[in-house]
Amino acid sequence: AFVVSGGATASRKVVDAWTEFVKKQTAGALGGLLWGKVTAVEAKLSLTAGTLGKACGTDDVTAAVLHALHAKDGDLVLAAAGPRDAVNNGLGRLRVHVAKETGLVGKESAQKLCW
């Protein structure tokens, strides 16, 4: 799983496109994504939209997942379930795709080294 900082503003159409990207990248080994928009209600973080909240099951599990990912109000959490190699490959490629699509990574910055 990974967090898209400020990603809760992403539309369902965008999330669906990312889901299709993952399916193609893993040749169908992953059926799709689990996702959730993070919101703070009375200083408590929760997942208010998406499939990830249902997959977590309880508020305690949801809280533990959000804490482990350092998720904040307004973030989007993307996750997958399936064979380890497919999950790692699919989410790894998706993370890079989302970073480029949202402008978090530019083409030039990918090759620069920091000394």
C-alpha positions in Angstrom: 0.0 0.0 0.0 1.0 3.6 -0.5 -0.3 7.1 0.1 -1.0 9.7 -2.5 -0.5 12.9 -0.5 -3.5 15.2 -1.0 -5.0 12.6 -3.4 -8.5 12.5 -1.8 -9.4 15.1 -4.5 -8.9 12.5 -7.2 -12.1 11.6 -9.0 -13.5 8.1 -9.3 -12.7 8.3 -13.0 -9.0 8.9 -12.1 -9.0 6.0 -9.6 -10.6 3.7 -12.2 -7.9 4.6 -14.7 -5.2 3.8 -12.1 -7.0 0.5 -11.5 -6.9 -0.3 -15.2 -3.2 0.6 -15.3 -2.5 -1.9 -12.5 -4.5 -4.7 -14.2 -2.5 -4.1 -17.5 0.9 -3.9 -15.7 0.3 -7.2 -14.0 -1.3 -9.1 -16.9 -4.5 -9.6 -14.9 -2.7 -11.1 -11.9 -4.3 -8.4 -9.8 -8.0 -7.8 -10.2 -7.7 -4.2 -9.3 -7.0 -1.8 -6.5 -8.3 -1.3 -3.0 -8.5 2.4 -2.3 -9.8 4.9 0.3 -10.0 8.6 0.8 -8.8 9.7 4.2 -10.9 12.1 6.3 -10.6 13.4 9.8 -13.8 13.3 11.8 -13.5 14.8 15.2 -9.7 14.3 15.1 -10.0 10.6 14.2 -8.9 9.5 10.7 -11.2 7.2 8.7 -11.7 6.0 5.2 -14.9 7.7 3.9 -14.9 6.4 0.3 -13.6 3.5 -1.6 -13.1 -0.2 -1.1 -10.3 -0.2 1.4 -12.4 0.7 4.4 -14.6 -2.4 3.8 -11.5 -4.6 3.4 -10.1 -3.4 6.7 -13.3 -4.4 8.4 -13.0 -2.7 11.8 -12.2 0.8 12.9 -9.2 -0.5 14.8 -7.7 -2.2 11.7 -8.4 0.9 9.6 -6.7 3.1 12.3 -3.7 0.8 12.4 -3.3 0.8 8.6 -3.6 4.6 8.4 -1.1 5.0 11.2 1.4 2.6 9.6 1.2 4.5 6.3 1.4 8.0 8.0 -1.8 8.9 6.2 -3.3 12.4 6.8 -6.6 14.1 6.2 -7.1 14.6 2.5 -4.8 11.7 1.4 -5.7 8.8 -0.8 -4.5 5.3 0.1 -4.0 2.7 -2.7 -3.5 -1.0 -1.9 -3.7 -4.3 -3.6 -4.0 -8.0 -2.6 -2.8 -11.0 -4.4 0.4 -12.9 -5.2 3.4 -11.0 -3.7 5.3 -10.5 -7.0 2.2 -9.2 -8.7 1.4 -6.8 -5.8 4.9 -5.5 -5.6 5.3 -5.1 -9.3 1.9 -3.6 -9.8 2.0 -1.1 -6.9 5.6 -0.2 -7.7 4.8 0.7 -11.3 1.6 2.5 -10.2 3.5 4.6 -7.6 5.8 5.8 -10.4 2.9 6.4 -12.8 0.9 8.4 -10.2 4.0 10.5 -9.3 4.6 11.4 -12.9 0.9 12.0 -13.6 0.5 14.3 -10.6 3.8 16.2 -11.1 5.6 14.8 -8.1 8.4 13.6 -10.3 9.7 15.3 -13.4 11.6 13.6 -16.2 14.7 15.6 -15.4 14.7 14.9 -11.7 14.6 11.1 -12.1 18.2 11.1 -13.4 19.8 13.7 -11.1 22.1 12.5 -8.3 22.5 14.2 -5.0 26.0 14.5 -3.6 
